[in-house]
Amino acid sequence: MANYAYKSLFNFSKSVFLAMGCPEVEADQATKTLLSADLRGIDSHGVARLKGYVRLWEKGRINATPNIKVVHETPSTAVVDGDAGLGLVVAPFAMKIAMEKAEKVGTGWVAVRNSNHYGIAGYHSLMAVEKDMIGISMTNASPLVSPTFSKERMLGTNPIAVAIPAGTEPHFVGDFATTTAANGKLEILQRKGDPAPQGWLQDKEGLETTNSFGVNEGGALRPLGGSRLHGSHKGYILGSIVDIFSAVLSGANYGPWAPPFVSFIDPVSDPVGEGLGHFFGAMRVDAFRPAEDFKSHMDNWIQRFRNSTPIDPSQPVVIPGDPERKMEAIRMAEGIPLLQPVVDDLKAVGEKFGVEFK
Amino acid sequence: MANYAYKSLFNFSKSVFLAMGCPEVEADQATKTLLSADLRGIDSHGVARLKGYVRLWEKGRINATPNIKVVHETPSTAVVDGDAGLGLVVAPFAMKIAMEKAEKVGTGWVAVRNSNHYGIAGYHSLMAVEKDMIGISMTNASPLVSPTFSKERMLGTNPIAVAIPAGTEPHFVGDFATTTAANGKLEILQRKGDPAPQGWLQDKEGLETTNSFGVNEGGALRPLGGSRLHGSHKGYILGSIVDIFSAVLSGANYGPWAPPFVSFIDPVSDPVGEGLGHFFGAMRVDAFRPAEDFKSHMDNWIQRFRNSTPIDPSQPVVIPGDPERKMEAIRMAEGIPLLQPVVDDLKAVGEKFGVEFK
């Protein structure tokens, strides 16, 4: 495992997007979105996925020069057609529209169709907080999750992110998959050859399994809760809401029709919409109360929760967003660690486009 | 356990609200909201709580003749001050404003302060679907839940409801506490003397316990997920978002400051806002795509999920809202079963106001 400077990963990734044919501004945005995952410690969604985007582009499933546009709108809503562009670019475009609408009428809500994977949910929600807005971001994804009582893969890990501005305290940023555990966590166990905790996944018969390769062998991830007794129907509801807001409202593919991220599995032959879907929201806090009041109460909220009595004094209560913010500071200073297989992949991508990875 | 006709429970409850001094229209609304819980099978939130509302009124903590009003607004948002009125009445008032705003600008979002417990979250979200809108409802509540890593009670069971209209299929209605299990489920175990499943609650030291009286003995409910390994930080994030949207946006009491529902515990002496808070949203589906398109795709979504391959063919996949809808049909026809202690309480309430319970 070697560390790579953010700046050099940025230059490399941007060069690759440029070589794919992305316009300058979009290559820049795609790189910023992608690498925000590495900076925040969500390694599964960062530069390790660059190869995946390239392969989808090679298959003609990603359009490097999309005509991203608003196809329907009201004062507080819009639907964006991503024209099969990179989700990494389509999503910030849509979030900006949500924020412009919030500027005018208090809140803005944008559903997106015909997009692809958009990186980490949190990045887009964070765009809003700098403008004293609450940012909301969600997306559907390749089906890997079974509803409670089912053994069929029907939903993606369908993440939700909510970023809330504070005053002197750092922002509150909740960003989570609606499954018991994200797929990235399973990959870590697989690399180590470790079993998975109960409640994370089920085998192809739908029975709980601790085999960390269970999903690869025809099983599925379980919704947050893990079992009916522990509330997995609530995780299933959450994943469903994300699917419906992202894809049924927008006209994208929902549920088991959602296109797979991996290029070696073709999309379904009977699509119910276009591409993948996202959903974004922006709410001006001063559409509810003066921004200074809101932010000083958020500071109070954060301080009170951070100081709530811990079970173990050596493990204080965590404010959502704190671990990722700390990770970002470390990785900006010390670089981003990449596993050897990721480095090998990036070198191969670089060779394809005549861009040196170093 | 005897069954009581909806009509007679309605007349009784309405007479009690009238005797408390509620105006006719508000007594009617309060009863409708309250009994929707009994009809939908959420017995903990229905007529069994009538005594609780009466006691809060006796303590001067519920105002029977509130001046409920909008104190701030933009085209898509409003803040409502409930003037310490019954949440059962304040909440539908606020939801109507959200729907009026959605009618005009596509969506409407209303934060409420200075309210009380509002019955079941689902009732309010369902108001929207009749108008081809998605309805969203959430509320904070008396602190009974510890954040991950904490042994202090900081959050309520903070429910979220989302109701989504369909075409020929019944609506999708997700309505769930952001804890592993709702308090009402614990009460059932307590009555039977049964232990609680692991992950539902912790003792006063913060350790997992199966003692179903754990909360009464100084412990706490755990957020959805049940433990850090099973994603309880996600349930904690969800409960926090509900708390912040309901109370920090509106100017109500948040976190451990939220006023208790039980009349024998006084509210904190250092409030950070006014009363309890709620948050409502309404989104016109045709603010995104033609309503007929949306509803026919929702029908397809619902049918596909209902028919997804079950693990056990005798237990098909459940569409959120189906169980409560079936229960409502049964209870409308056969009456609502009440436990003897609830009947005794209602008789005592009736005697207090000179209203016969029969």
Interface residues (C-beta under 8 A of the other chain):
Chain A: H72 T74 P75 S76 T77 V79 K104 V105 G106 T107 W109 A111 S146 P147 T148 F149 S150 K151 E152 M154 V162 I164 F172 G174 F176 A177 T178 T179 T180 A181 P197 G199 W200 E205 G206 L207 L224 G225 G226 L229 H230 G231 H233 K234 G235 Y236 I237 L238 S240 I241 D243 I244 V248 L249 S250 G251 Y254 G255 P256 V272 G273 M283 R284 V285 A287 F288 R289 D293 F294 H297 M298 N300 W301 R304 F305 S308 T309 P310 I311 D312 Q315 P316 V317 V318 P320
Chain B: H72 T74 P75 S76 T77 V79 K104 V105 G106 T107 W109 A111 S146 P147 T148 F149 S150 K151 E152 M154 V162 I164 F172 G174 F176 T178 T179 T180 A181 P197 G199 W200 E205 G206 L207 L224 G225 G226 L229 H230 G231 H233 K234 G235 Y236 I237 L238 S240 I241 D243 I244 V248 L249 S250 G251 Y254 G255 P256 V272 G273 M283 R284 V285 A287 F288 R289 D293 F294 H297 M298 N300 W301 R304 F305 S308 T309 P310 I311 D312 Q315 P316 V317 V318 P320
